[in-house]
């Protein structure tokens, strides 16, 4: 039996060592030998020049973690970016918190080491071990960590807290005369924490609730305002999103992601000059921010500053080699400048990097169609539909090309397939009507002109073609009469 136990123990130890070695190898393959690169906004205390400021703030962070274990009421998904202002002098009243923490810890450690009761020593040592040891990697003592407070790092220490709390309650219950009051108090604490857990769980059910819950806990955290703004922007509420993005930039004037998103919204609202200022500032602060360079190029293109826009696009591509959206926008710029070959090359690059890039395929087909290269447009359209067979916009574009090439039957099939996928597109019905008109199927042409005009009564080309068809039908009826 003893031999079997030893073999089982050896097997488990070997398994743990192999698992640990495997995890370390994977970490090394992903991140290399160096530590992760953190910025000042992630952990401002670790970037402080003064050893005193670093030490006092680290200890204050420990006291905050201890308070979250004791009273998990103020919870936040992110504690960075100014959420907890630095303590810079001993006159700061928050010093009391870390003094209270060390008073309690030293008292417990003394009891764990010096108590005459061996059972008490074992319980307290076990509790303190579980409380302190799992927290050490997050303590900034051995290496810089990328957060100020992270609630996830107190999951394991909560085991030690529960051991100490339970042991403390058992000691109190032995000494207390009114044990019912003590029991009611503990049950009350348990009930309050269950309710708090249920409330917090409900806040995690949606991004909006989670982000908004953080506003009351960390109103100085720029990332909280950024996430609330992004959530609102994703839902289409741009006006409210702008307010939160502006507050994020106010709280952290170097917050390039907030500047980029705010610049994007302002660009869409045609507030181009302010958008350009924000995006220019973002790329000054972070010169390798490819998305901001691309968005700056789009704004400059809208302002008709084409050379600057082209330079911004190429800078974005320099910092992000595989950037299909940037190649797509570069192609649009070249198309505006009538540099058709450059435009086609840019769009082709976009589709090579992202074969499902429907807009780039569509633009290639339309440009080739408009320049009279129908055979090449047809080839590109067929290639695109092989890769994205259910894209109705590609069906529509290729159907137009086939119609001009007098391949009426195939063109009709594609138009009908596109209409089935998107029945409320007025242009689809209008162009199919043009095909029937050209083909000589006048009754079907009339039907689809009418559907198109019902969907979009103001379409001038469709209205004009419909009137031509009606006159032609009237003439045919007179001849027939």
Phi, psi and omega per residue, in radians:
X1 nan -0.774 3.141
X2 -1.085 -0.660 3.119
X3 -1.144 -0.695 3.116
X4 -1.133 -0.706 3.122
X5 -1.098 -0.728 -3.138
X6 -1.131 -0.717 3.116
X7 -1.117 -0.733 3.121
X8 -1.109 -0.715 3.119
X9 -1.132 -0.764 3.130
X10 -1.093 -0.697 3.125
X11 -1.102 -0.767 -3.123
X12 -1.144 -0.724 3.128
X13 -1.101 -0.757 3.118
X14 -1.080 -0.745 3.139
X15 -1.079 -0.769 3.118
X16 -1.110 -0.729 -3.141
X17 -1.136 -0.720 3.123
X18 -1.146 -0.730 3.100
X19 -1.081 -0.790 3.114
X20 -1.092 -0.730 3.118
X21 -1.128 -0.689 3.116
X22 -1.097 -0.759 3.121
X23 -1.108 -0.738 3.119
X24 -1.112 -0.669 3.130
X25 -1.151 -0.777 3.135
X26 -1.076 -0.751 3.113
X27 -1.057 -0.733 -3.138
X28 -1.140 -0.694 3.141
X29 -1.143 -0.640 -3.088
X30 -1.401 -0.769 -2.959
X31 -1.950 -0.143 -3.119
X32 1.370 -2.915 -3.055
X33 -1.501 -0.347 -3.079
X34 -1.464 2.817 3.091
X35 -1.300 2.818 3.077
X36 -1.086 2.649 3.124
X37 -1.598 2.023 3.111
X38 -1.898 2.756 3.136
X39 -1.936 2.978 -3.098
X40 -1.078 -0.591 -3.115
X41 -1.203 -0.423 3.129
X42 -1.251 -0.725 -3.061
X43 -2.634 1.365 -3.003
X44 -1.057 -0.581 -3.102
X45 -1.082 -0.634 -3.079
X46 -1.248 -0.235 3.111
X47 -1.751 0.007 3.141
X48 -1.191 2.458 -3.121
X49 -1.261 -0.627 -3.057
X50 -1.416 2.255 3.067
X51 -1.073 -0.650 3.130
X52 -1.083 -0.801 -3.133
X53 -1.102 -0.732 3.127
X54 -1.089 -0.855 -3.067
X55 -1.111 -0.791 -3.070
X56 -1.185 -0.602 3.125
X57 -1.329 -0.648 3.043
X58 -1.009 -0.777 -3.137
X59 -1.155 -0.590 3.078
X60 -1.167 -0.651 3.076
X61 -1.095 -0.668 3.102
X62 -1.077 -0.721 -3.127
X63 -1.152 -0.602 3.084
X64 -1.140 -0.737 3.094
X65 -1.091 -0.696 3.110
X66 -1.121 -0.684 3.136
X67 -1.180 -0.645 3.091
X68 -1.135 -0.564 3.048
X69 -1.204 -0.718 -3.084
X70 -1.316 -0.734 -3.071
X71 -2.451 1.458 -3.051
X72 -1.369 1.086 -3.082
X73 -1.709 -0.692 -3.133
X74 -1.703 1.669 -3.113
X75 -2.035 2.488 -3.062
X76 -2.536 2.478 -3.122
X77 -1.251 -0.304 -3.129
X78 -2.657 2.266 -3.081
X79 -1.976 0.337 -3.085
X80 -1.625 -2.931 3.002
X81 0.897 0.965 3.026
X82 1.419 0.166 3.129
X83 -1.073 -0.690 3.127
X84 -2.119 1.786 3.117
X85 -1.040 2.545 -3.117
X86 -1.173 2.511 2.942
X87 -1.477 2.145 -3.064
X88 -2.042 -0.069 3.108
X89 -2.669 2.798 -3.116
X90 -1.254 -0.196 3.124
X91 -1.380 -0.151 3.121
X92 -1.196 2.218 -3.060
X93 -1.115 -0.319 -3.121
X94 -1.185 -0.228 3.066
X95 -0.980 -0.545 -3.128
X96 -1.005 -0.650 -3.088
X97 -1.111 -0.792 -3.117
X98 -1.292 -0.494 3.056
X99 -1.142 -0.729 3.126
X100 -1.127 -0.696 3.128
X101 -1.053 -0.877 -3.083
X102 -1.228 -0.525 3.056
X103 -1.066 -0.820 -3.135
X104 -1.175 -0.789 -3.103
X105 -1.111 -0.781 -3.138
X106 -1.096 -0.692 3.100
X107 -1.075 -0.776 3.140
X108 -1.175 -0.706 3.133
X109 -1.122 -0.725 3.103
X110 -1.066 -0.734 3.118
X111 -1.154 -0.680 -3.136
X112 -1.167 -0.537 -3.099
X113 -1.622 -0.597 -2.921
X114 -1.957 -0.126 -3.094
X115 -1.126 2.494 3.116
X116 -1.327 -0.354 -3.132
X117 -1.459 1.932 -3.079
X118 -1.140 -0.617 3.110
X119 -1.097 -0.738 3.117
X120 -1.109 -0.729 3.141
X121 -1.083 -0.762 -3.125
X122 -1.103 -0.802 -3.125
X123 -1.085 -0.837 -3.109
X124 -1.160 -0.668 3.111
X125 -1.126 -0.762 3.104
X126 -1.083 -0.808 -3.137
X127 -1.086 -0.822 3.134
X128 -1.162 -0.617 3.100
X129 -1.070 -0.840 3.113
X130 -1.166 -0.529 -3.117
X131 -1.290 -0.751 -2.961
X132 -1.650 -0.828 -2.987
X133 -1.068 -0.826 3.127
X134 -1.133 -0.336 -3.119
X135 -1.480 -0.309 -3.031
X136 -0.989 -0.719 3.119
X137 -1.069 -0.383 -3.137
X138 -1.713 0.148 -2.974
X139 -1.561 -0.104 -3.064
X140 1.234 0.095 -3.107
X141 -1.304 -0.674 -3.054
X142 -1.727 -0.520 3.139
X143 -2.813 2.778 3.119
X144 -1.253 2.357 3.073
X145 -1.851 2.844 -3.009
X146 -1.688 0.569 3.127
X147 -2.735 2.828 3.057
X148 -1.562 -1.047 3.025
X149 -2.284 2.390 3.063
X150 -2.396 2.002 -3.036
X151 -1.053 -0.446 -3.125
X152 -1.129 -0.481 -3.075
X153 -1.350 -0.125 3.102
X154 -1.820 0.196 3.055
X155 -1.094 -0.946 -3.140
X156 -1.173 -0.775 3.076
X157 -1.008 -0.400 3.126
X158 -1.115 -0.381 3.053
X159 -1.102 -0.832 3.115
X160 -1.095 -0.705 3.103
X161 -1.053 -0.748 -3.136
X162 -1.135 -0.696 3.105
X163 -1.075 -0.837 -3.118
X164 -1.141 -0.713 3.139
X165 -1.113 -0.790 -3.127
X166 -1.128 -0.721 3.134
X167 -1.158 -0.718 3.095
X168 -1.077 -0.718 3.119
X169 -1.125 -0.691 3.140
X170 -1.137 -0.658 3.092
X171 -1.154 -0.745 3.123
X172 -1.112 -0.709 -3.105
X173 -1.151 -0.506 3.096
X174 -1.271 -0.571 -3.056
X175 -1.658 -0.426 -3.061
X176 -1.274 2.474 3.100
X177 -1.460 -0.673 3.136
X178 -1.772 1.413 -3.047
X179 -1.198 -0.481 -3.135
X180 -1.128 -0.697 3.122
X181 -1.104 -0.722 3.118
X182 -1.109 -0.745 3.136
X183 -1.118 -0.729 3.113
X184 -1.105 -0.709 3.134
X185 -1.093 -0.766 3.137
X186 -1.157 -0.744 3.098
X187 -1.095 -0.648 3.089
X188 -1.105 -0.770 3.095
X189 -1.073 -0.748 3.131
X190 -1.082 -0.776 -3.129
X191 -1.117 -0.760 3.127
X192 -1.059 -0.732 -3.129
X193 -1.231 -0.589 3.052
X194 -1.109 -0.771 3.115
X195 -1.099 -0.715 3.125
X196 -1.121 -0.680 3.120
X197 -1.110 -0.747 3.136
X198 -1.124 -0.723 3.128
X199 -1.113 -0.783 -3.124
X200 -1.156 -0.645 3.107
X201 -1.103 -0.676 3.126
X202 -1.167 -0.580 3.121
X203 -1.177 -0.470 3.129
X204 -1.428 -0.044 -3.097
X205 -1.299 -0.405 3.108
X206 -2.497 2.616 3.131
X207 -1.055 -0.734 -3.083
X208 -1.038 -0.846 -3.141
X209 -1.109 -0.726 -3.117
X210 -1.109 -0.817 -3.099
X211 -1.191 -0.701 -3.125
X212 -1.219 -0.557 3.103
X213 -1.107 -0.473 -3.128
X214 -1.337 -0.365 -3.106
X215 -1.081 -0.655 -3.122
X216 -1.342 -0.416 -3.117
X217 -1.513 -0.785 -3.083
X218 -2.243 1.215 -3.126
X219 -1.161 -0.287 3.137
X220 -1.618 0.033 -3.087
X221 -1.527 1.953 -3.114
X222 -1.083 -0.589 -3.112
X223 -1.146 -0.588 3.099
X224 -1.101 -0.846 3.125
X225 -1.098 -0.673 3.111
X226 -1.061 -0.803 -3.102
X227 -1.196 -0.648 3.057
X228 -1.094 -0.770 3.125
X229 -1.093 -0.744 -3.132
X230 -1.129 -0.704 3.110
X231 -1.084 -0.733 3.117
X232 -1.169 -0.705 3.131
X233 -1.116 -0.706 3.115
X234 -1.087 -0.492 3.126
X235 -1.555 0.011 3.081
X236 1.588 0.058 -3.135
X237 -1.597 1.342 -3.019
X238 -1.200 -0.653 -3.093
X239 -1.071 -0.795 3.119
X240 -1.201 -0.646 3.135
X241 -1.071 -0.712 3.140
X242 -1.002 -0.740 -3.117
X243 -1.045 -0.782 -3.107
X244 -1.275 -0.648 3.080
X245 -1.109 -0.711 3.117
X246 -1.097 -0.705 3.128
X247 -1.156 -0.667 3.106
X248 -1.082 -0.738 3.128
X249 -1.212 -0.618 3.106
X250 -1.127 -0.740 -3.127
X251 -1.242 -0.583 3.127
X252 -2.375 1.595 -3.054
X253 -1.101 -0.106 3.106
X254 -1.919 0.322 -3.081
X255 -1.438 1.553 -2.971
X256 -1.187 -0.570 -3.125
X257 -1.184 -0.659 3.074
X258 -1.160 -0.712 3.096
X259 -1.070 -0.761 -3.123
X260 -1.088 -0.826 -3.125
X261 -1.155 -0.698 3.103
X262 -1.147 -0.740 3.093
X263 -1.058 -0.658 3.108
X264 -1.074 -0.800 -3.135
X265 -1.141 -0.761 3.130
X266 -1.101 -0.618 3.075
X267 -1.065 -0.796 3.141
X268 -1.148 -0.504 3.117
X269 -1.551 0.144 3.102
X270 1.151 0.399 3.023
X271 -1.631 1.234 -2.877
X272 -1.254 -0.631 -3.058
X273 -1.200 -0.744 3.092
X274 -1.180 -0.664 3.103
X275 -1.053 -0.738 3.137
X276 -1.117 -0.732 3.131
X277 -1.043 -0.814 -3.120
X278 -1.117 -0.803 -3.091
X279 -1.212 -0.614 3.077
X280 -1.116 -0.721 3.117
X281 -1.144 -0.694 -3.134
X282 -1.061 -0.756 -3.122
X283 -1.334 -0.390 3.009
X284 -1.192 -0.748 -3.132
X285 -1.213 -0.751 -3.136
X286 -2.246 1.567 -3.027
X287 -1.091 -0.329 -3.126
X288 -1.730 0.330 -3.112
X289 -1.437 1.587 -2.993
X290 -1.082 -0.743 -3.098
X291 -1.078 -0.696 3.133
X292 -1.174 -0.659 3.082
X293 -1.083 -0.752 3.137
X294 -1.119 -0.794 3.141
X295 -1.124 -0.621 3.057
X296 -1.094 -0.699 3.100
X297 -1.088 -0.694 3.126
X298 -1.102 -0.744 3.123
X299 -1.125 -0.793 3.140
X300 -1.111 -0.627 3.068
X301 -1.103 -0.745 3.123
X302 -1.133 -0.534 3.094
X303 -1.469 0.070 3.104
X304 1.117 0.531 3.026
X305 -1.798 1.360 -2.892
X306 -1.205 -0.685 -3.121
X307 -1.124 -0.757 3.117
X308 -1.129 -0.693 3.137
X309 -1.089 -0.781 3.127
X310 -1.061 -0.729 3.131
X311 -1.103 -0.703 3.134
X312 -1.142 -0.719 3.113
X313 -1.078 -0.795 -3.119
X314 -1.181 -0.546 3.067
X315 -1.159 -0.707 3.091
X316 -1.059 -0.767 -3.128
X317 -1.178 -0.582 3.103
X318 -1.082 -0.668 -3.107
X319 -1.512 -0.316 3.061
X320 -2.432 1.708 -3.012
X321 -1.026 -0.765 -3.098
X322 -1.707 1.508 -3.044
X323 -2.330 1.363 -3.056
X324 -1.054 -0.656 -3.127
X325 -1.119 -0.598 3.126
X326 -1.227 -0.711 3.060
X327 -1.073 -0.661 3.113
X328 -1.074 -0.829 -3.139
X329 -1.180 -0.607 3.061
X330 -1.094 -0.703 3.086
X331 -1.076 -0.696 3.094
X332 -1.087 -0.705 3.095
X333 -1.055 -0.834 -3.130
X334 -1.114 -0.637 3.104
X335 -1.111 -0.717 3.095
X336 -1.080 -0.540 -3.124
X337 -1.584 0.126 -3.103
X338 1.043 0.469 3.040
X339 -1.640 1.318 -2.921
X340 -1.123 -0.722 -3.124
X341 -1.143 -0.737 3.097
X342 -1.096 -0.697 3.126
X343 -1.089 -0.814 -3.140
X344 -1.093 -0.691 3.119
X345 -1.122 -0.727 3.139
X346 -1.127 -0.782 3.124
X347 -1.155 -0.631 3.088
X348 -1.103 -0.700 3.073
X349 -1.059 -0.703 3.125
X350 -1.075 -0.728 -3.113
X351 -1.304 -0.503 3.056
X352 -1.145 -0.770 -3.137
X353 -1.288 -0.555 -3.121
X354 -2.454 1.560 -3.031
X355 -1.030 -0.393 -3.136
X356 -1.619 0.300 -3.127
X357 -1.321 1.528 -3.020
X358 -1.060 -0.718 -3.084
X359 -1.099 -0.703 3.135
X360 -1.151 -0.767 3.086
X361 -1.036 -0.828 -3.107
X362 -1.032 -0.785 -3.123
X363 -1.122 -0.635 3.088
X364 -1.096 -0.804 -3.132
X365 -1.063 -0.816 -3.073
X366 -1.150 -0.736 -3.141
X367 -1.119 -0.781 3.126
X368 -1.127 -0.665 3.090
X369 -1.101 -0.847 -3.084
X370 -1.157 -0.463 -3.140
X371 -1.646 0.127 3.037
X372 1.474 0.123 3.125
X373 -1.565 1.187 -2.989
X374 -1.153 -0.695 -3.121
X375 -1.103 -0.755 3.129
X376 -1.201 -0.675 3.100
X377 -1.082 -0.721 3.116
X378 -1.107 -0.749 -3.137
X379 -1.087 -0.769 3.124
X380 -1.128 -0.727 3.138
X381 -1.083 -0.762 3.123
X382 -1.134 -0.711 3.108
X383 -1.071 -0.738 -3.126
X384 -1.129 -0.762 -3.103
X385 -1.202 -0.465 3.039
X386 -1.134 -0.646 -3.124
X387 -1.441 -0.617 -3.120
X388 -2.242 1.320 -2.964
X389 -1.181 -0.337 -3.059
X390 -1.848 0.287 -3.107
X391 -1.514 1.883 -3.054
X392 -1.183 -0.497 3.126
X393 -1.181 -0.620 3.083
X394 -1.215 -0.684 3.074
X395 -1.021 -0.767 -3.120
X396 -1.088 -0.821 -3.114
X397 -1.120 -0.760 3.138
X398 -1.190 -0.639 3.110
X399 -1.055 -0.699 3.096
X400 -1.072 -0.753 3.140
X401 -1.118 -0.798 -3.126
X402 -1.111 -0.638 3.100
X403 -1.095 -0.732 3.116
X404 -1.173 -0.489 3.112
X405 -1.500 0.138 3.107
X406 1.122 0.459 3.028
X407 -1.673 1.220 -2.918
X408 -1.124 -0.726 -3.057
X409 -1.128 -0.802 -3.139
X410 -1.183 -0.672 3.110
X411 -1.100 -0.781 3.130
X412 -1.027 -0.778 -3.116
X413 -1.057 -0.720 3.134
X414 -1.211 -0.717 3.092
X415 -1.035 -0.798 -3.117
X416 -1.126 -0.647 3.109
X417 -1.170 -0.721 3.113
X418 -1.128 -0.722 3.136
X419 -1.146 -0.643 3.103
X420 -1.098 -0.673 3.132
X421 -1.305 -0.561 -3.105
X422 -2.461 1.355 -2.973
X423 -1.213 -0.274 -3.066
X424 -1.721 0.239 3.110
X425 -1.503 1.894 -3.091
X426 -1.045 -0.681 -3.092
X427 -1.133 -0.551 3.140
X428 -1.120 -0.823 3.122
X429 -1.163 -0.708 -3.126
X430 -1.085 -0.786 -3.126
X431 -1.256 -0.578 3.040
X432 -1.126 -0.671 3.089
X433 -1.080 -0.707 3.090
X434 -1.076 -0.731 3.110
X435 -1.039 -0.857 3.134
X436 -1.088 -0.696 3.116
X437 -1.027 -0.825 -3.137
X438 -1.183 -0.576 -3.051
X439 -1.396 -0.375 -3.128
X440 1.742 0.046 3.084
X441 -1.532 1.356 -2.930
X442 -1.230 -0.616 3.131
X443 -1.123 -0.768 3.086
X444 -1.153 -0.650 3.091
X445 -1.054 -0.805 3.138
X446 -1.045 -0.761 -3.123
X447 -1.046 -0.819 -3.075
X448 -1.338 -0.509 2.994
X449 -1.050 -0.775 -3.106
X450 -1.147 -0.705 3.080
X451 -1.093 -0.764 -3.122
X452 -1.076 -0.775 -3.130
X453 -1.220 -0.499 3.068
X454 -1.184 -0.673 3.119
X455 -1.310 -0.610 -3.129
X456 -2.512 1.504 -3.069
X457 -1.114 -0.328 -3.044
X458 -1.656 0.074 -3.123
X459 -1.182 1.866 -3.000
X460 -1.145 -0.769 -3.103
X461 -1.099 -0.730 -3.131
X462 -1.141 -0.732 -3.125
X463 -1.109 -0.720 -3.135
X464 -1.145 -0.780 3.122
X465 -1.127 -0.655 3.135
X466 -1.126 -0.724 3.115
X467 -1.131 -0.669 3.070
X468 -1.078 -0.749 -3.139
X469 -1.125 -0.752 -3.133
X470 -1.074 -0.737 3.115
X471 -1.096 -0.685 3.129
X472 -1.143 -0.744 3.108
X473 -1.102 -0.683 3.125
X474 -1.130 -0.706 3.115
X475 -1.117 -0.719 3.127
X476 -1.135 -0.656 3.131
X477 -1.160 -0.667 3.123
X478 -1.134 -0.718 3.109
X479 -1.122 -0.730 3.137
X480 -1.151 -0.610 3.111
X481 -1.212 nan nan
